[in-house]
Each structure stands twice: as C-alpha cells, then as structure tokens.
Amino acid sequence: MSRGFPLSLPTNSLRVQGVLRPALQRVTGEERPGVREDVCGIIGFEFVEMSSRKSKSNNLIHTECLSQVQRILRERFCHQSSHSNLFGVQVQYKHLIELLKRTAIHGESNSVLIIGPRGSGKTMLVNHALKELTELEEVSENVLQVHLNGLLQINDKIALKEITRQLNLENVVGDKVFGSFAENLSFLLEALKKGDRTSSCPVIFVLDEFDLFAHHKNQTLLYNLFDISQSAQTPIAVIGLTCRLDILELLEKRVKSRFSHRQIHLMNSFGFPQYVKIFKEQLSLPAEFPDKLFAEKWNENVQCLSEDRSVREVLQKYFNVSKNLRSLHMLLMLALNRVTASHTFITAADLIEANQLCSMDSKANIVHGLSVLEICLIIAMKHLNDIYEEEPFNFQMVYNEFQKFVQRKAHSVYNFEKPVVMKAFEHLQQLELIKPMERTSVNSQREYQLMKLLLDNTQIMNALQKYPNCPTDVRQWATSSLSWL
C-alpha cells in the first residue's frame, strides 16, 4: 500500500483484468481464488489464436511464393521466357545479331541457315536475337516479322496465304486471305519489289523446319525469297532453321545459286562442368524475385543439389546420352511438379524419381496391361526367336508353341479356342508390339503372314517381374531354357 500504487485502477475490462490483476496481486500480496486460473486460460487461448493466425499467414505467403516459382520456372522450361540465358552459343549469337542489324538498320538483305540437332537451341537463339533487335531505338517497330513452319505450311499456297496474313496486306479481311496462288504471289512480289533500301520497312522471314520447304513443288517460295534477298529491293532477311546437315543438297540449282551460303552450326560443344552450371542456372530464381529470403533459400537448395552425388550421377547419365537441353528441361519439369506447400524445395529423391519416369520403357508399360493369354503369346514368340535366331514367325507357329505349353500345364492354364487366340494376336499387332514383315495382300491367309516381335528378351523379363498376379507356370515358362521346348 505504501509504495504509491493506487488500488482504484480500472479493472472492468476482461483484457485489462488479465493484464493488471497479476500486477496488483504482486504489489498488494492479494490473491483471489480462481483468478490465476482464469487469467492463464485467457492468455493461453489468445496465444494459440495468434499462433494459428501467424501459421495461416505464413502458409499463404509460402503458397504465393511457390505459385510464382512454378510460373517462372515452367515458362523457362517451355522456352516461353525470353529472359533465359544462352549456353555455349555466344559466338553464333553474335554472328546472327550482326547479320540482322545489317538488315534492320542498314537495309542490307541477307540469308542464313541455322543448323543443329533437335533441342540444341536454334529457336531460342533466333528469339533472343529478335528480342534484342526490337529493343534497339533505331529499329523499334520498324521491322516486320514473318514466322513460317514447314510442319504447318505444307505447300507454297498455304505458306503464301500465311505471309499475306502476317503482313496485313490489302487482300486480307479478318483472318481470311482472298485470291488465287498466282495472284497472291504476284501481289506479294510486287509489294516487296516496289521498295528500296532507304525507304522500305525491312522484313525478316523465319522458316522453321526449313528442309520441309525444300520438298515443295518447284521450290517456288524459296526461289522468290532468295531472289529478292539478292536484289536491291525491299531489304529482307531469310533465316532457315533445320536439323539436316545435307540441306544444301536438297535445294534446286536455281535456288542454291541465289542463297548466300551462310551457315551457323549449333553443336552443344560444352563439357560436363558447364552442363552442371546450366542445371543450376535453369533451377535458380532471378534476383528480382519478390520474396528475397525465400529466393535465397531456394537458390541455396539448388546449390546443394548440384553438389549431391546422386544428382550428379543422374546429370552425368543425361549428359552422356544427349546434351539436349530439352531433355534436361523435361527432367526438371517433372521434379518441379513434386513441389507443394508441405514439400517446399526440390530434393535429390525428386530428381531420381523424375529420372525414372523419363527413362521408363513405354513398351514395357504396355505389357503390364495385357491379358495372361497375350503374355503367353509374347513368351511363345520369345522362344521362337531364341530357336530360329530372330527369324520372322507367323501366327500358326506361335499357336503351336502355345499349345505345347498348355498340354504340359493343362491343370493351371486354360486352353483358349483358336479364334480367341487369333484375336489376342491381332490385338498385339494393333498395340505395335509385333509388326508384319510385308504388306498384307487380299488373298494371303492371316495365319501365315510373317511377323516380327518388337520387344527384346530383357524388356519381356522386366515387364513380367512387375506384371500383377502373373501365374507361376507362365513366369517359369518365360525363364525356361530351350530344352523345355
């Protein structure tokens, strides 16, 4: 009482009571029965409620971060992001961008072929160069781009309509192009030939799957594009992308004579240390990621993954098989799919599982879904291959082998009628597990048509190991030696 603390403090609020009463009790020595328990209960309840709110808030932040991570990395893996780095092709990139600048800025027509295996980065190289070109002040929106693909534009007529549509020429209404092929061609050529180097808007033609355009009748489109690129008319650049090294042999003499013979080769010439660096850069988050702390933890985890022995073994396998970055992106995409709010970071186990999914044998998976009768027929074919050293067989031979097995194991294997066995044999052909050696003629009997098995012994045995509820006798028949037969 004598310490100067007033005893008439407001204690009508429950929250105030919870805070002040313990203090008053400490000062005055006053203890009221039941007060301590009430206060502890209230404080405990408030603490749990605050913890719950905090965990929910953290989970929400984590979920938002993970959704951003998924979006950024998926765009990168699917080549939709133009911010990804170029690996091992800096010299080729410099050559291409200089060539495009000469067309866009100085009005110089050019033609070039970019040659490399699938997945080597040909499209990414062109996209990077075009992006840098359009960001230049002196170019800005002054360059027209036309993108064609040999898989889509299967003849010159379709290709010409697509060019007319992309250039928004006069005979385009909405998405429809009017006029015959000859009219469209003469109209396009007239439009391009009217221009000159100083006043015309440069046009860049990008022809993906260039070798397919060489199969078009008379190579009319290629001839006219290369012809314009050799003249002092509208400045154009023709960029062809192909994976065929013999592409020049496919061109007609008149087309070849108008081509500049510039070639840029992409051969993925980097070593394994550079491949591991690519792995890290492809999985790392950019510096501008909103949550700096999360990005730092994510990148630290990626660094640890790149040093993990099991991860490096997986990467070494991919590197030895193919330096194709597309297959690496597929591996990383499957591993990224494992990331959730409860599994925040990619682990070595995720990458190993993704590797197993990527290297899974598709034909062995088909075998897992076959009936026991169809499995028996495949085993009979396997034995015939062993006996006759991979010589082709027919249905009658397979049926005879199956009948021998049924007679030995009549107590455990059902003896199907011949039409049913024939139906199972035809189903295997539909699944492309067997294929005919020659075209089927109308008069030939199906039972005697020669076939070839498209599975090897290892695939058959591995599939049988995983086959659910496979009869023991069937499994033993598959592993039996030739003396059984």
DRENFI-995867 format. One record per residue (C-alpha): residue number from 1; residue in one letter; x, y, z. Coordinates in Angstrom, 2 decimals, always signed. Layout:
! residues N
(NUM,'A',(X,Y,Z))
...
***
This chain:
! residues 485
(1,'M',(+0.00,+0.00,+0.00))
(2,'S',(+2.78,+2.43,+0.93))
(3,'R',(+4.60,+2.08,-2.43))
(4,'G',(+2.45,+4.66,-4.21))
(5,'F',(+0.35,+2.37,-6.43))
(6,'P',(-3.35,+3.31,-6.47))
(7,'L',(-5.73,+0.46,-5.84))
(8,'S',(-8.61,+2.00,-7.79))
(9,'L',(-7.29,+1.20,-11.31))
(10,'P',(-9.98,+0.35,-13.93))
(11,'T',(-10.42,-3.40,-13.99))
(12,'N',(-13.86,-3.73,-15.59))
(13,'S',(-12.47,-4.99,-18.96))
(14,'L',(-11.64,-8.68,-19.16))
(15,'R',(-8.42,-7.96,-21.13))
(16,'V',(-7.41,-5.27,-18.60))
(17,'Q',(-8.16,-7.67,-15.78))
(18,'G',(-5.92,-10.25,-17.40))
(19,'V',(-3.04,-7.77,-17.57))
(20,'L',(-3.42,-5.75,-14.34))
(21,'R',(-4.64,-8.23,-11.74))
(22,'P',(-1.39,-10.21,-11.56))
(23,'A',(+0.46,-6.90,-11.14))
(24,'L',(-1.91,-5.77,-8.34))
(25,'Q',(-1.56,-9.14,-6.69))
(26,'R',(+2.22,-8.87,-6.80))
(27,'V',(+2.09,-5.35,-5.32))
(28,'T',(-0.57,-5.87,-2.65))
(29,'G',(+0.02,-9.52,-1.95))
(30,'E',(-3.71,-10.02,-2.59))
(31,'E',(-4.71,-13.37,-4.04))
(32,'R',(-8.26,-14.09,-5.16))
(33,'P',(-9.25,-17.71,-5.60))
(34,'G',(-9.76,-18.74,-9.25))
(35,'V',(-8.30,-15.54,-10.76))
(36,'R',(-4.91,-17.08,-11.62))
(37,'E',(-6.53,-19.96,-13.48))
(38,'D',(-8.86,-17.61,-15.44))
(39,'V',(-6.01,-15.33,-16.46))
(40,'C',(-3.81,-18.24,-17.59))
(41,'G',(-6.67,-19.68,-19.59))
(42,'I',(-7.37,-16.37,-21.36))
(43,'I',(-3.71,-15.70,-22.13))
(44,'G',(-3.24,-19.28,-23.36))
(45,'F',(-6.28,-19.02,-25.64))
(46,'E',(-5.07,-15.68,-27.08))
(47,'F',(-1.58,-17.11,-27.64))
(48,'V',(-2.94,-20.17,-29.54))
(49,'E',(-5.19,-17.92,-31.63))
(50,'M',(-2.25,-15.65,-32.54))
(51,'S',(-0.08,-18.67,-33.41))
(52,'S',(-2.83,-20.06,-35.62))
(53,'R',(-3.17,-16.74,-37.45))
(54,'K',(+0.59,-16.48,-37.88))
(55,'S',(+0.89,-20.03,-39.30))
(56,'K',(-2.01,-19.37,-41.70))
(57,'S',(-0.34,-16.16,-42.83))
(58,'N',(+2.98,-17.98,-43.34))
(59,'N',(+1.26,-20.75,-45.31))
(60,'L',(-0.45,-18.16,-47.51))
(61,'I',(+2.88,-16.40,-48.19))
(62,'H',(+4.53,-19.77,-48.92))
(63,'T',(+1.74,-20.76,-51.32))
(64,'E',(+2.03,-17.44,-53.19))
(65,'C',(+5.83,-17.83,-53.44))
(66,'L',(+5.52,-21.40,-54.72))
(67,'S',(+2.95,-20.43,-57.36))
(68,'Q',(+5.34,-17.70,-58.59))
(69,'V',(+8.23,-20.20,-58.60))
(70,'Q',(+6.16,-22.69,-60.63))
(71,'R',(+5.16,-19.99,-63.14))
(72,'I',(+8.71,-18.60,-63.62))
(73,'L',(+10.41,-21.99,-63.97))
(74,'R',(+7.72,-23.52,-66.21))
(75,'E',(+7.94,-20.56,-68.59))
(76,'R',(+11.70,-21.07,-68.65))
(77,'F',(+11.49,-24.84,-69.24))
(78,'C',(+8.89,-24.43,-72.01))
(79,'H',(+11.02,-21.75,-73.75))
(80,'Q',(+8.24,-19.18,-73.29))
(81,'S',(+10.55,-16.86,-71.38))
(82,'S',(+12.99,-14.80,-73.45))
(83,'H',(+14.99,-13.95,-70.30))
(84,'S',(+16.73,-17.35,-70.12))
(85,'N',(+20.45,-17.39,-70.77))
(86,'L',(+22.19,-18.73,-73.86))
(87,'F',(+24.64,-21.57,-73.21))
(88,'G',(+27.68,-22.26,-75.36))
(89,'V',(+26.35,-20.37,-78.41))
(90,'Q',(+27.63,-16.84,-77.75))
(91,'V',(+29.78,-16.79,-80.92))
(92,'Q',(+26.85,-17.93,-83.10))
(93,'Y',(+24.57,-15.40,-81.39))
(94,'K',(+26.98,-12.56,-82.14))
(95,'H',(+27.13,-13.61,-85.82))
(96,'L',(+23.32,-13.75,-86.12))
(97,'I',(+22.58,-10.45,-84.36))
(98,'E',(+25.13,-8.60,-86.53))
(99,'L',(+23.52,-10.03,-89.67))
(100,'L',(+20.02,-8.96,-88.50))
(101,'K',(+21.27,-5.46,-87.59))
(102,'R',(+22.67,-5.04,-91.08))
(103,'T',(+19.22,-5.82,-92.47))
(104,'A',(+17.18,-3.78,-89.96))
(105,'I',(+19.43,-0.70,-89.70))
(106,'H',(+21.42,-0.54,-92.94))
(107,'G',(+18.84,-2.09,-95.31))
(108,'E',(+21.12,-4.96,-96.38))
(109,'S',(+19.34,-8.16,-97.49))
(110,'N',(+20.71,-11.43,-96.12))
(111,'S',(+20.00,-15.16,-95.94))
(112,'V',(+21.35,-17.67,-93.44))
(113,'L',(+20.77,-21.27,-92.35))
(114,'I',(+20.97,-22.26,-88.66))
(115,'I',(+21.81,-25.97,-88.49))
(116,'G',(+21.86,-28.14,-85.38))
(117,'P',(+20.27,-31.23,-83.75))
(118,'R',(+16.84,-31.00,-82.15))
(119,'G',(+16.92,-29.30,-78.78))
(120,'S',(+20.24,-27.55,-79.45))
(121,'G',(+18.66,-24.08,-79.08))
(122,'K',(+18.07,-22.93,-82.67))
(123,'T',(+14.65,-21.37,-81.99))
(124,'M',(+15.83,-19.88,-78.68))
(125,'L',(+18.83,-18.31,-80.46))
(126,'V',(+16.57,-16.64,-83.07))
(127,'N',(+14.06,-15.47,-80.44))
(128,'H',(+16.83,-13.88,-78.36))
(129,'A',(+18.25,-12.12,-81.41))
(130,'L',(+14.84,-10.80,-82.50))
(131,'K',(+14.07,-9.60,-78.97))
(132,'E',(+17.37,-7.68,-78.76))
(133,'L',(+16.78,-6.27,-82.25))
(134,'T',(+13.30,-4.90,-81.42))
(135,'E',(+14.65,-3.25,-78.25))
(136,'L',(+17.05,-1.06,-80.27))
(137,'E',(+15.91,+2.58,-80.61))
(138,'E',(+16.74,+2.85,-84.30))
(139,'V',(+14.73,-0.30,-85.04))
(140,'S',(+11.83,-0.26,-82.50))
(141,'E',(+8.69,-1.15,-84.52))
(142,'N',(+10.26,-0.53,-87.92))
(143,'V',(+10.85,-4.25,-88.67))
(144,'L',(+8.21,-6.73,-89.86))
(145,'Q',(+8.50,-10.39,-88.89))
(146,'V',(+7.03,-13.41,-90.68))
(147,'H',(+7.21,-16.81,-88.96))
(148,'L',(+6.57,-19.96,-91.01))
(149,'N',(+6.84,-23.64,-90.07))
(150,'G',(+7.28,-26.48,-92.56))
(151,'L',(+5.04,-28.73,-90.45))
(152,'L',(+2.14,-26.26,-90.70))
(153,'Q',(+2.64,-24.64,-94.12))
(154,'I',(+2.80,-27.90,-96.07))
(155,'N',(+2.76,-26.26,-99.53))
(156,'D',(+3.58,-22.88,-101.08))
(157,'K',(-0.07,-21.89,-101.39))
(158,'I',(-0.68,-22.19,-97.63))
(159,'A',(+2.68,-20.53,-96.89))
(160,'L',(+1.87,-17.58,-99.17))
(161,'K',(-1.52,-17.06,-97.51))
(162,'E',(+0.18,-17.07,-94.10))
(163,'I',(+2.75,-14.49,-95.26))
(164,'T',(-0.03,-12.28,-96.66))
(165,'R',(-1.97,-12.60,-93.39))
(166,'Q',(+1.01,-11.80,-91.15))
(167,'L',(+1.99,-8.78,-93.26))
(168,'N',(-1.63,-7.47,-93.21))
(169,'L',(-1.66,-6.82,-96.95))
(170,'E',(-4.66,-5.40,-98.86))
(171,'N',(-6.34,-8.67,-99.79))
(172,'V',(-6.76,-9.69,-96.13))
(173,'V',(-10.18,-9.31,-94.48))
(174,'G',(-10.16,-10.50,-90.90))
(175,'D',(-8.30,-13.83,-90.85))
(176,'K',(-9.21,-14.74,-94.45))
(177,'V',(-6.95,-14.24,-97.47))
(178,'F',(-8.62,-13.81,-100.87))
(179,'G',(-7.24,-14.50,-104.34))
(180,'S',(-5.56,-17.39,-106.14))
(181,'F',(-1.98,-18.55,-105.53))
(182,'A',(-0.70,-16.76,-108.65))
(183,'E',(-2.48,-13.51,-107.67))
(184,'N',(-1.18,-13.65,-104.11))
(185,'L',(+2.37,-14.39,-105.27))
(186,'S',(+2.43,-11.60,-107.85))
(187,'F',(+0.86,-9.20,-105.33))
(188,'L',(+3.43,-10.08,-102.65))
(189,'L',(+6.38,-9.85,-105.06))
(190,'E',(+5.15,-6.53,-106.39))
(191,'A',(+4.79,-5.19,-102.86))
(192,'L',(+8.32,-6.33,-101.95))
(193,'K',(+9.97,-5.27,-105.24))
(194,'K',(+8.49,-1.77,-105.18))
(195,'G',(+10.58,-0.86,-102.17))
(196,'D',(+14.21,+0.19,-101.84))
(197,'R',(+16.86,+0.04,-99.15))
(198,'T',(+16.33,+3.53,-97.78))
(199,'S',(+12.56,+3.93,-97.56))
(200,'S',(+11.16,+0.38,-97.17))
(201,'C',(+10.42,-1.41,-93.92))
(202,'P',(+12.75,-4.45,-93.56))
(203,'V',(+11.05,-7.87,-93.41))
(204,'I',(+12.55,-10.83,-91.51))
(205,'F',(+11.37,-14.29,-92.63))
(206,'V',(+11.95,-17.12,-90.13))
(207,'L',(+11.41,-20.57,-91.72))
(208,'D',(+11.33,-23.34,-89.10))
(209,'E',(+11.77,-26.93,-90.40))
(210,'F',(+13.40,-25.37,-93.48))
(211,'D',(+14.11,-28.76,-95.10))
(212,'L',(+10.35,-29.38,-95.47))
(213,'F',(+10.03,-26.21,-97.60))
(214,'A',(+12.62,-27.73,-99.95))
(215,'H',(+10.14,-30.54,-100.70))
(216,'H',(+7.51,-28.08,-102.01))
(217,'K',(+6.81,-28.27,-105.74))
(218,'N',(+9.45,-26.34,-107.77))
(219,'Q',(+10.61,-24.63,-104.53))
(220,'T',(+8.77,-21.51,-105.78))
(221,'L',(+8.61,-19.78,-102.39))
(222,'L',(+12.30,-20.32,-101.59))
(223,'Y',(+13.34,-19.22,-105.09))
(224,'N',(+11.42,-15.91,-104.84))
(225,'L',(+12.55,-15.14,-101.27))
(226,'F',(+16.23,-15.77,-102.08))
(227,'D',(+15.86,-13.86,-105.36))
(228,'I',(+14.60,-10.75,-103.53))
(229,'S',(+17.35,-11.11,-100.90))
(230,'Q',(+19.93,-10.89,-103.75))
(231,'S',(+18.41,-7.70,-105.24))
(232,'A',(+18.43,-4.05,-104.17))
(233,'Q',(+14.72,-4.02,-103.40))
(234,'T',(+12.88,-4.24,-100.07))
(235,'P',(+15.50,-5.37,-97.52))
(236,'I',(+14.66,-8.86,-96.27))
(237,'A',(+16.46,-11.45,-94.14))
(238,'V',(+15.64,-15.13,-94.66))
(239,'I',(+16.54,-17.31,-91.65))
(240,'G',(+16.14,-21.08,-92.11))
(241,'L',(+16.19,-23.48,-89.15))
(242,'T',(+16.91,-27.14,-89.82))
(243,'C',(+18.48,-30.23,-88.28))
(244,'R',(+19.69,-31.67,-91.61))
(245,'L',(+23.37,-31.30,-92.45))
(246,'D',(+22.72,-32.13,-96.12))
(247,'I',(+20.20,-29.30,-96.54))
(248,'L',(+22.05,-27.65,-99.45))
(249,'E',(+21.80,-30.89,-101.44))
(250,'L',(+18.00,-30.61,-101.26))
(251,'L',(+17.93,-27.19,-102.94))
(252,'E',(+17.45,-26.86,-106.68))
(253,'K',(+20.33,-25.34,-108.66))
(254,'R',(+18.50,-22.04,-109.30))
(255,'V',(+17.61,-21.74,-105.59))
(256,'K',(+21.10,-22.66,-104.42))
(257,'S',(+22.66,-20.05,-106.71))
(258,'R',(+20.61,-17.30,-105.02))
(259,'F',(+21.37,-18.44,-101.45))
(260,'S',(+24.22,-16.62,-99.66))
(261,'H',(+25.63,-19.97,-98.33))
(262,'R',(+25.96,-18.52,-94.82))
(263,'Q',(+25.57,-21.30,-92.23))
(264,'I',(+25.53,-21.16,-88.43))
(265,'H',(+26.10,-24.52,-86.73))
(266,'L',(+24.95,-25.33,-83.18))
(267,'M',(+26.55,-28.49,-81.83))
(268,'N',(+26.30,-28.22,-78.00))
(269,'S',(+30.06,-28.15,-77.52))
(270,'F',(+30.08,-27.59,-73.72))
(271,'G',(+31.52,-30.04,-71.13))
(272,'F',(+30.01,-31.60,-68.00))
(273,'P',(+31.00,-28.74,-65.59))
(274,'Q',(+29.18,-26.31,-67.92))
(275,'Y',(+26.20,-28.75,-68.01))
(276,'V',(+26.01,-28.68,-64.17))
(277,'K',(+26.19,-24.87,-64.32))
(278,'I',(+23.28,-24.88,-66.79))
(279,'F',(+21.34,-27.13,-64.36))
(280,'K',(+21.89,-24.59,-61.56))
(281,'E',(+21.00,-21.57,-63.68))
(282,'Q',(+17.85,-23.22,-65.01))
(283,'L',(+16.57,-24.01,-61.49))
(284,'S',(+17.70,-20.79,-59.77))
(285,'L',(+15.30,-17.93,-59.10))
(286,'P',(+16.10,-14.48,-60.55))
(287,'A',(+17.39,-11.60,-58.40))
(288,'E',(+14.14,-9.64,-58.94))
(289,'F',(+12.02,-12.37,-57.25))
(290,'P',(+9.66,-10.56,-54.79))
(291,'D',(+10.46,-12.60,-51.66))
(292,'K',(+14.24,-12.22,-51.30))
(293,'L',(+14.51,-14.53,-48.28))
(294,'F',(+12.65,-17.38,-50.00))
(295,'A',(+14.67,-16.91,-53.21))
(296,'E',(+17.90,-17.09,-51.20))
(297,'K',(+16.82,-20.35,-49.51))
(298,'W',(+15.67,-21.81,-52.85))
(299,'N',(+18.97,-20.96,-54.57))
(300,'E',(+20.96,-22.39,-51.63))
(301,'N',(+18.98,-25.63,-52.00))
(302,'V',(+19.74,-25.70,-55.76))
(303,'Q',(+23.45,-25.23,-54.98))
(304,'C',(+23.32,-28.19,-52.55))
(305,'L',(+21.54,-30.31,-55.20))
(306,'S',(+24.26,-29.58,-57.76))
(307,'E',(+26.87,-30.89,-55.29))
(308,'D',(+24.87,-34.00,-54.32))
(309,'R',(+26.48,-37.22,-55.56))
(310,'S',(+23.24,-38.97,-56.63))
(311,'V',(+22.07,-35.85,-58.53))
(312,'R',(+25.40,-35.58,-60.35))
(313,'E',(+25.09,-39.24,-61.38))
(314,'V',(+21.68,-38.52,-62.93))
(315,'L',(+23.05,-35.44,-64.71))
(316,'Q',(+26.10,-37.39,-65.93))
(317,'K',(+23.79,-40.00,-67.45))
(318,'Y',(+21.79,-37.31,-69.27))
(319,'F',(+24.99,-35.62,-70.43))
(320,'N',(+26.41,-38.88,-71.80))
(321,'V',(+23.22,-39.77,-73.66))
(322,'S',(+22.49,-36.31,-75.07))
(323,'K',(+23.46,-32.72,-74.33))
(324,'N',(+19.95,-31.81,-75.44))
(325,'L',(+18.67,-29.12,-73.05))
(326,'R',(+15.08,-30.10,-73.88))
(327,'S',(+15.53,-33.47,-72.13))
(328,'L',(+17.09,-31.66,-69.13))
(329,'H',(+14.07,-29.33,-69.02))
(330,'M',(+11.73,-32.33,-69.03))
(331,'L',(+13.61,-33.82,-66.07))
(332,'L',(+13.43,-30.54,-64.14))
(333,'M',(+9.74,-30.07,-65.00))
(334,'L',(+8.83,-33.47,-63.52))
(335,'A',(+10.87,-32.72,-60.38))
(336,'L',(+9.22,-29.29,-60.07))
(337,'N',(+5.77,-30.94,-60.09))
(338,'R',(+6.63,-32.54,-56.73))
(339,'V',(+6.94,-29.14,-55.01))
(340,'T',(+3.95,-28.32,-52.77))
(341,'A',(+3.23,-26.20,-49.67))
(342,'S',(+4.26,-29.14,-47.46))
(343,'H',(+7.24,-30.09,-49.69))
(344,'T',(+8.73,-26.66,-50.36))
(345,'F',(+12.04,-27.48,-52.04))
(346,'I',(+13.21,-29.95,-54.70))
(347,'T',(+15.16,-32.87,-53.23))
(348,'A',(+17.59,-35.40,-54.69))
(349,'A',(+14.86,-38.06,-54.35))
(350,'D',(+12.55,-35.93,-56.56))
(351,'L',(+15.17,-35.78,-59.32))
(352,'I',(+15.88,-39.54,-59.08))
(353,'E',(+12.15,-40.30,-59.35))
(354,'A',(+11.81,-37.87,-62.28))
(355,'N',(+14.73,-39.64,-63.99))
(356,'Q',(+12.95,-42.99,-63.56))
(357,'L',(+9.79,-41.54,-65.12))
(358,'C',(+11.76,-40.11,-68.06))
(359,'S',(+13.65,-43.33,-68.73))
(360,'M',(+10.60,-45.57,-68.33))
(361,'D',(+10.15,-48.07,-71.16))
(362,'S',(+6.81,-47.29,-72.84))
(363,'K',(+6.53,-50.74,-74.44))
(364,'A',(+7.19,-52.48,-71.13))
(365,'N',(+4.36,-50.39,-69.65))
(366,'I',(+2.03,-51.66,-72.38))
(367,'V',(+2.92,-55.25,-71.44))
(368,'H',(+1.77,-54.59,-67.85))
(369,'G',(-1.80,-54.09,-69.14))
(370,'L',(-2.02,-57.24,-71.29))
(371,'S',(-4.12,-60.32,-70.53))
(372,'V',(-2.47,-63.59,-69.48))
(373,'L',(-3.23,-65.06,-72.94))
(374,'E',(-1.44,-62.17,-74.67))
(375,'I',(+1.52,-62.57,-72.28))
(376,'C',(+1.66,-66.27,-73.19))
(377,'L',(+1.76,-65.42,-76.91))
(378,'I',(+4.64,-62.96,-76.36))
(379,'I',(+6.57,-65.65,-74.44))
(380,'A',(+5.92,-68.11,-77.28))
(381,'M',(+7.31,-65.52,-79.75))
(382,'K',(+10.35,-65.07,-77.48))
(383,'H',(+11.06,-68.82,-77.58))
(384,'L',(+10.64,-68.86,-81.38))
(385,'N',(+13.16,-66.01,-81.65))
(386,'D',(+15.61,-67.99,-79.50))
(387,'I',(+15.16,-71.15,-81.57))
(388,'Y',(+15.23,-69.62,-85.05))
(389,'E',(+17.67,-66.76,-84.23))
(390,'E',(+15.37,-63.77,-84.77))
(391,'E',(+13.82,-65.17,-87.95))
(392,'P',(+10.24,-63.97,-88.63))
(393,'F',(+7.33,-66.12,-87.47))
(394,'N',(+3.62,-66.45,-88.25))
(395,'F',(+0.52,-66.96,-86.12))
(396,'Q',(+0.39,-70.71,-86.72))
(397,'M',(+3.92,-71.16,-85.32))
(398,'V',(+3.05,-69.07,-82.24))
(399,'Y',(-0.20,-71.02,-81.73))
(400,'N',(+1.66,-74.35,-81.90))
(401,'E',(+4.14,-73.19,-79.22))
(402,'F',(+1.27,-72.05,-77.03))
(403,'Q',(-0.49,-75.44,-77.45))
(404,'K',(+2.68,-77.27,-76.34))
(405,'F',(+2.77,-75.18,-73.17))
(406,'V',(-0.96,-75.74,-72.49))
(407,'Q',(-0.61,-79.51,-72.88))
(408,'R',(+2.24,-79.56,-70.32))
(409,'K',(+0.36,-77.32,-67.87))
(410,'A',(-3.24,-78.29,-68.55))
(411,'H',(-4.11,-78.12,-64.84))
(412,'S',(-3.15,-74.42,-64.49))
(413,'V',(-3.62,-72.76,-67.92))
(414,'Y',(-6.94,-72.51,-69.74))
(415,'N',(-6.90,-73.80,-73.33))
(416,'F',(-8.44,-70.99,-75.40))
(417,'E',(-10.05,-71.70,-78.75))
(418,'K',(-8.09,-70.75,-81.87))
(419,'P',(-10.28,-67.75,-82.92))
(420,'V',(-9.83,-66.25,-79.43))
(421,'V',(-6.05,-66.70,-79.66))
(422,'M',(-6.15,-65.12,-83.12))
(423,'K',(-8.00,-62.11,-81.70))
(424,'A',(-5.33,-61.71,-78.99))
(425,'F',(-2.60,-61.96,-81.67))
(426,'E',(-4.27,-59.18,-83.70))
(427,'H',(-4.52,-57.03,-80.57))
(428,'L',(-0.75,-57.31,-80.10))
(429,'Q',(-0.34,-56.10,-83.68))
(430,'Q',(-2.64,-53.11,-83.01))
(431,'L',(-0.50,-52.22,-79.96))
(432,'E',(+2.56,-52.33,-82.27))
(433,'L',(+4.28,-54.98,-80.14))
(434,'I',(+4.57,-57.06,-83.33))
(435,'K',(+4.67,-55.87,-86.92))
(436,'P',(+4.17,-57.58,-90.30))
(437,'M',(+7.30,-58.07,-92.39))
(438,'E',(+5.49,-57.29,-95.65))
(439,'R',(+2.32,-55.57,-96.79))
(440,'T',(-0.80,-57.67,-96.31))
(441,'S',(-2.34,-58.84,-99.59))
(442,'V',(-6.04,-59.58,-100.00))
(443,'N',(-5.52,-63.27,-100.86))
(444,'S',(-2.97,-64.12,-98.13))
(445,'Q',(-4.11,-66.06,-95.07))
(446,'R',(-3.68,-64.18,-91.81))
(447,'E',(-2.38,-67.28,-90.00))
(448,'Y',(+0.66,-67.47,-92.28))
(449,'Q',(+1.61,-63.80,-92.54))
(450,'L',(+5.21,-63.30,-91.36))
(451,'M',(+5.64,-61.15,-88.24))
(452,'K',(+8.48,-59.71,-86.16))
(453,'L',(+8.49,-59.15,-82.38))
(454,'L',(+9.35,-55.56,-81.39))
(455,'L',(+10.34,-56.45,-77.80))
(456,'D',(+13.70,-57.87,-76.76))
(457,'N',(+14.19,-60.53,-74.07))
(458,'T',(+15.24,-58.02,-71.40))
(459,'Q',(+12.08,-55.94,-71.88))
(460,'I',(+9.90,-59.05,-71.66))
(461,'M',(+11.57,-60.34,-68.46))
(462,'N',(+11.49,-56.92,-66.76))
(463,'A',(+7.82,-56.50,-67.63))
(464,'L',(+6.99,-59.98,-66.26))
(465,'Q',(+8.71,-59.16,-62.95))
(466,'K',(+6.27,-56.26,-62.48))
(467,'Y',(+3.22,-57.97,-64.02))
(468,'P',(+0.46,-58.16,-61.36))
(469,'N',(-0.70,-61.69,-60.40))
(470,'C',(+1.26,-63.43,-63.14))
(471,'P',(+0.76,-67.24,-62.89))
(472,'T',(+3.86,-69.03,-61.62))
(473,'D',(+3.83,-71.52,-64.53))
(474,'V',(+3.79,-68.69,-67.08))
(475,'R',(+6.73,-66.96,-65.37))
(476,'Q',(+8.67,-70.23,-65.25))
(477,'W',(+7.93,-70.84,-68.94))
(478,'A',(+9.40,-67.40,-69.77))
(479,'T',(+12.64,-68.13,-67.86))
(480,'S',(+12.93,-71.73,-69.11))
(481,'S',(+15.80,-72.84,-71.33))
(482,'L',(+15.44,-74.23,-74.87))
(483,'S',(+15.48,-77.82,-73.56))
(484,'W',(+11.92,-77.27,-72.34))
(485,'L',(+10.61,-76.92,-75.89))
***
